[in-house]
Amino acid sequence: MPPSKGNTNSGSRAQRAPGKRKNVLTLLPPTAIGCISMMLMILNTLFWACFLFPMAAVKLLIPVRSWQDRCNSILSIVAACWIACNNANLRITKRITWNVRGIENLAEKGWYLVISNHQSWVDILVLQKIFHRKIPMLKFFLKKELIWVPVMGLAWWALEFPFMKRYSREFLKKNPH
């Protein structure tokens, strides 16, 4: 049914608030916006990998704890910039209204265990968006096989994400630990 004369709602697209500039991406079909967003994520990952990988190599080649701690500090800064750019991508390409409560008293220098029911890879982007610069950088437990994922595997290793080995039920019955 066509909209009535007084109805300016065009269906699935949300109306912008008065005084806000219209994002040019809203003129594109959702599939095109999704492709642009994914391309921006890939380019952002490759861009920050150019800074992350040389520092990871230095960290690997100089096995002195104090030097590795310095490398870890630099790697954390690079990762924070990477996450900030991912968040900017979300802000530009997605129209998401975030309704988050309970993060007011978090501290970037604190310790937190964040538990998620991990429904998809998007969970990671959402958690990074919510907790970026509010708590220390999130680190996820990863299957050891994921270290072989191009670009990301080396990034996870350099950022000291914990890799875990999964054992079969039979192995655990024979070797409980």
RAVENTA-V561422 format. One record per pair of residues at least 12 apart in sequence whose ideal C-beta (glycine too) atoms are under 6 Angstrom apart, sorted by the first residue. I is the first residue (numbers start at 1). GAP is how many residues later the second one is. Records with the same first field share a line. If there is no record, write none. Layout:
I=GAP + GAP
//
This chain:
14=81
33=60
37=56
40=49
44=41
48=30 + 34
49=102
51=27
52=26 + 103 + 106
55=16 + 19 + 20
56=102
58=13
59=12
75=83 + 84
76=61
79=58 + 80
83=45 + 49
87=42 + 45
100=30
103=31
106=28 + 29
112=23
139=22
141=21 + 23
142=14 + 19 + 21
144=19 + 21
147=16
//
